[in-house]
Amino acid sequence: MGENLTQLLEPIASQFRALNLPEPLTHWGHPFFMSIVMFAMGGYGAYAGWKGRLLTATDPKAAIESKSEHRKIMPVMFAFMAIGATGGILSLVIQKHAVMASSHFLTATIVLTFLAINSLISFTGFGGNKPELRKVHAYFGSGILVMMVVHALMGLKLCLSI
């Protein structure tokens, strides 16, 4: 399947190669921009979600505002991560590296799948506003952030090996 994906993206990759972009850009562009998405957007989004969760009892107005920030930023982060995954795969094809052969690809797949599952939990309205599903969403989301750190480390390992 990785070879099919490579063949599919090769015409696009060859056009990028023809631009003679600086090697650091093709090599480090994806990790640079995705680290911003993961740590800035993901970190702030998680902070806002937990702040909203923890302030619900003591400051309902601030809790609503924080939850609103969480709802605004996390779908955008998810979209950027999905687009970034496509860019990462294209970056590997540009560099003539095997697409699906790394632990970074595996962790990306896990992170995106888990984010989709966690999104579905919230899109259902937490099953009719069930506190248990809100708790699952919060802790599962925090676990996803830990997985993102593992993913970033696997990406650094991959970048250093290419």
PyMOL commands that set and color helices and strands:
alter all, ss='L'
color gray80, all
select helices_A, chain A and resi 2-18+23-55+60-94+103-123+125-129+131-161
alter helices_A, ss='H'
color red, helices_A
deselect
rebuild
show_as cartoon
